[in-house]
Amino acid sequence: MSDPVLETNITGMTPRRGKVRDMYDLGDSLLMISTDRISAFDWVLPSGIPDKGRVLTTISEFWFEKLGIANHLLTMDLTTISLPEDTDIESLTGRSMVVKKCDVVPIECVVRGYLVGSGWKEYQESGTVCGIELPPGLQQASQLETPIFTPATKEESGHDINISFETMVDIVGEDTATELRDRSMAIYQQGAEYARERGVIIADTKFEWGWFEGELILIDEVLTPDSSRFWPAETYRVGESPRSFDKQFVRDWLETTDWDKNSPAPSLPDDIVMNTRAKYIEAYEVISGREFPWK
């Protein structure tokens, strides 16, 4: 197992760095590289999770193929593009996608199927989730009778801001908003049904979309442990905080520290790093039915 890849550097190319991804402009396409950076509570942590980027990339590749929906992936074969001779191809393999250049829709399309996280906190206070009224008497981790669509603004830095569907309409127009809502809900339900057959509950997720040649297509990642909450079905209990395959494990540890969430985050202990890596890999293997190649 190698050290985590926290930054990528390709000679003569300047990346645009997001929280966890580095993007390189190839002219008519983009090279999107998932690093091993991990973020929580709107902070990128100083500790990386080895091979996390490969999990996110390979599980997205699996879902793009499984869902059969138009998306931005062109290839994961780096030999098909021209890179400088000194590029460390091995370190980039498995974590890199060559993708279509799209006009990104500035909305996070969030679908929630269970009452958890910030939604559970809001429900306890007001009986709503993102302003949507829910039936009384629900408990933590309750499955919602029907999944709900709770869009958010897509912020370059800081926390995405929940908005109403009406506000989303004001931003992107009614036809686009309706299409994004309906397609996001359908993909969540398709993915959740498949994952449930594999023993995994997808409690919620978020999708990103972009315009390409007049069509809305899926971009970025899809149904990964970073963009979704994954719970083992066998240990799921209503009224309890479920065991997870995602970065909730890291969030839970951070909550035990005295970190104020307003200053740089602390480093993760080695055991938290390794257990998080194991959870991400387990999520990939259980859902895809494949062995993780970099185990």
C-alpha positions in Angstrom: 0.0 0.0 0.0 1.4 3.4 -1.0 1.2 6.7 0.8 -1.9 8.8 0.1 -1.9 11.0 -3.0 -2.8 14.4 -1.7 -1.8 16.5 -4.7 -1.0 15.7 -8.3 1.6 17.6 -10.4 1.9 17.1 -14.1 4.8 19.0 -15.8 3.7 22.0 -17.7 0.0 21.7 -16.6 -1.7 23.8 -13.9 -4.5 22.0 -12.1 -7.7 23.4 -10.7 -7.9 21.9 -7.3 -11.2 21.1 -5.6 -11.7 19.7 -2.1 -10.7 16.2 -3.3 -10.1 16.4 -7.0 -7.5 17.9 -9.3 -8.7 18.9 -12.8 -6.4 19.4 -15.8 -7.5 21.0 -19.1 -6.7 18.7 -22.1 -8.2 21.1 -24.6 -11.2 19.2 -25.9 -11.6 17.2 -22.7 -10.6 17.2 -19.0 -8.4 14.9 -16.9 -10.2 14.5 -13.6 -8.1 12.9 -10.8 -9.5 11.8 -7.5 -6.9 12.3 -4.9 -6.8 10.7 -1.4 -7.8 14.0 0.3 -10.8 13.7 2.5 -13.1 16.5 3.7 -15.4 16.8 6.6 -17.5 19.7 8.0 -16.3 21.8 5.0 -12.6 21.4 5.8 -10.0 19.3 3.9 -8.3 17.2 6.5 -4.5 17.2 6.7 -4.5 13.3 6.6 -5.3 11.4 3.5 -6.9 8.0 3.1 -4.7 5.8 0.9 -6.5 4.7 -2.3 -9.6 6.6 -1.5 -9.5 8.3 -4.8 -9.3 5.0 -6.6 -12.4 3.8 -4.7 -14.4 6.8 -5.7 -13.3 6.5 -9.4 -13.8 2.8 -9.8 -17.2 2.8 -8.0 -18.3 5.7 -10.2 -17.1 3.8 -13.3 -19.2 0.8 -12.1 -22.3 2.9 -11.6 -22.0 4.7 -14.9 -22.0 1.3 -16.6 -24.7 -0.2 -14.4 -27.1 2.7 -14.6 -26.8 3.1 -18.4 -27.3 6.8 -18.2 -25.5 9.5 -20.3 -22.5 10.7 -18.4 -19.2 12.5 -18.8 -16.8 9.6 -18.8 -14.8 9.1 -22.0 -12.0 6.7 -20.8 -9.9 5.7 -17.8 -7.1 4.5 -20.1 -4.3 7.1 -19.7 -2.4 5.7 -22.6 -5.0 7.3 -24.9 -4.0 10.9 -24.0 -0.7 12.8 -24.4 1.0 13.4 -21.1 4.6 14.5 -20.4 7.2 11.7 -20.4 8.0 12.2 -16.7 4.3 11.7 -15.6 3.9 9.1 -12.9 1.2 7.1 -14.7 1.2 4.4 -12.0 0.1 6.7 -9.2 -2.6 8.2 -11.4 -4.0 4.8 -12.6 -7.4 3.9 -11.2 -8.0 7.4 -9.9 -8.2 9.2 -13.2 -11.0 9.8 -15.7 -10.8 11.6 -19.1 -14.1 13.4 -19.2 -16.2 15.5 -21.5 -16.1 19.3 -21.0 -19.6 20.4 -19.8 -21.4 23.5 -18.7 -21.9 22.6 -15.0 -25.4 23.1 -13.6 -24.8 25.1 -10.3 -27.0 22.9 -8.2 -26.3 19.9 -6.0 -29.2 17.4 -6.7 -29.7 15.8 -3.3 -32.1 12.8 -2.8 -32.9 11.6 0.7 -34.5 8.2 1.4 -33.9 8.1 5.1 -34.0 10.5 8.0 -30.5 11.1 9.2 -27.7 13.7 9.6 -28.7 17.3 9.3 -32.2 16.2 8.1 -32.8 14.4 11.4 -31.6 17.4 13.4 -34.0 19.7 11.5 -36.9 17.2 11.8 -36.5 17.1 15.6 -36.8 20.9 15.8 -39.5 21.6 13.2 -40.9 18.3 11.7 -39.4 19.3 8.4 -36.3 18.4 6.2 -35.1 21.3 4.1 -38.5 22.9 4.6 -40.4 19.8 3.5 -43.0 18.7 6.0 -42.8 15.1 7.1 -45.2 12.9 9.1 -44.9 13.1 12.9 -43.4 10.2 15.0 -40.4 9.4 12.7 -37.2 8.2 14.4 -33.6 8.6 13.6 -32.8 6.5 10.4 -36.4 6.0 9.6 -37.1 5.2 5.9 -39.2 7.9 4.3 -42.4 6.8 2.7 -41.2 8.4 -0.5 -37.7 9.8 -1.1 -37.5 13.6 -1.1 -35.6 15.9 -3.4 -33.7 18.7 -1.5 -31.5 20.8 -3.9 -28.6 22.9 -2.7 -26.4 25.6 -4.2 -23.0 24.4 -5.4 -20.5 26.5 -3.6 -16.8 26.8 -4.6 -15.8 26.9 -0.9 -17.7 26.4 2.3 -20.9 24.6 2.8 -23.5 24.1 0.1 -26.7 26.0 1.0 -30.1 24.1 0.9 -32.7 25.8 -1.3 -36.3 25.2 -2.1 -37.4 23.7 -5.4 -38.9 27.1 -6.2 -35.5 28.8 -5.8 -33.9 26.1 -8.0 -36.5 27.0 -10.7 -35.5 30.7 -10.4 -31.8 29.7 -10.9 -32.0 27.2 -13.8 -35.6 27.5 -15.1 -38.6 25.3 -14.6 -38.0 22.7 -17.4 -34.4 22.1 -16.3 -35.3 22.0 -12.6 -38.1 19.5 -13.2 -35.9 17.3 -15.4 -33.1 17.3 -12.8 -35.4 16.5 -10.0 -37.2 13.6 -11.8 -34.0 12.1 -13.2 -32.1 12.4 -9.9 -35.0 10.7 -8.0 -35.2 7.9 -10.6 -31.4 7.2 -10.5 -31.4 7.2 -6.7 -34.2 4.7 -6.6 -32.6 2.5 -9.3 -29.2 2.5 -7.5 -30.8 2.0 -4.1 -32.8 -1.0 -5.2 -29.7 -2.6 -6.7 -27.6 -1.9 -3.6 -30.3 -3.3 -1.3 -30.0 -6.6 -3.2 -26.3 -6.5 -2.3 -27.1 -5.8 1.3 -26.4 -2.1 1.3 -28.8 0.7 2.1 -28.1 4.0 0.3 -29.7 6.4 2.7 -29.1 9.5 0.6 -26.9 10.9 -2.1 -26.2 13.8 -4.3 -25.8 14.1 -8.0 -24.1 16.7 -10.2 -25.2 17.4 -13.8 -23.8 19.3 -16.7 -24.9 20.3 -20.2 -23.1 18.6 -23.1 -24.2 19.2 -26.7 -27.7 20.2 -25.5 -28.2 17.2 -23.2 -28.1 17.0 -19.4 -25.6 14.3 -18.4 -24.2 13.0 -15.1 -20.8 14.4 -14.1 -18.3 14.2 -11.3 -18.9 11.1 -9.2 -22.0 8.9 -8.7 -23.2 6.9 -5.7 -19.9 6.8 -3.9 -19.0 6.7 -0.2 -18.2 10.5 -0.5 -21.4 11.5 -2.1 -23.7 9.1 -0.3 -24.5 7.4 3.0 -24.0 3.6 2.7 -25.3 1.4 5.6 -25.0 -2.4 5.9 -28.6 -3.7 5.8 -27.9 -6.5 8.3 -27.1 -4.0 11.1 -29.6 -1.3 10.3 -32.0 -0.5 13.1 -34.6 2.3 13.2 -33.8 4.7 16.1 -30.1 4.1 16.1 -27.2 5.8 14.3 -26.3 3.2 11.7 -22.9 1.7 11.1 -21.6 3.1 7.8 -19.4 2.4 4.8 -18.7 6.1 4.2 -16.9 9.0 5.8 -19.4 9.2 8.7 -16.7 7.2 10.5 -14.4 10.1 10.2 -17.1 12.6 11.2 -17.9 10.6 14.3 -14.2 10.6 15.4 -13.9 14.3 14.8 -17.0 14.9 17.0 -15.1 13.2 19.9 -12.3 15.8 19.7 -12.3 19.4 20.9 -12.0 20.7 17.3 -14.2 23.8 16.9 -14.8 23.3 13.2 -13.8 27.0 12.6 -10.1 26.4 12.5 -7.9 23.9 10.5 -8.9 20.3 11.3 -6.7 17.9 13.3 -4.8 15.0 11.8 -6.4 11.6 11.9 -4.9 8.8 14.0 -3.4 5.9 12.0 -6.2 3.6 13.1 -8.9 5.9 11.9 -7.1 6.3 8.6 -6.8 2.5 8.1 -10.3 1.8 9.2 -11.7 4.4 6.9 -9.7 3.0 4.0 -11.1 -0.5 4.8 -14.7 0.8 4.9 -14.3 2.5 1.5 -12.9 -0.6 0.0 -15.6 -2.8 1.5 -18.2 -0.5 0.1 -16.8 -0.9 -3.4 -16.4 -4.7 -3.1 -19.9 -5.3 -1.7 -21.7 -3.1 -4.2 -19.7 -4.0 -7.3 -19.1 -7.7 -6.5 -15.5 -7.2 -7.6 -12.2 -7.3 -5.7 -10.6 -4.0 -5.2 -7.4 -4.1 -7.4 -5.2 -2.1 -5.1 -5.9 -3.9 -1.9 
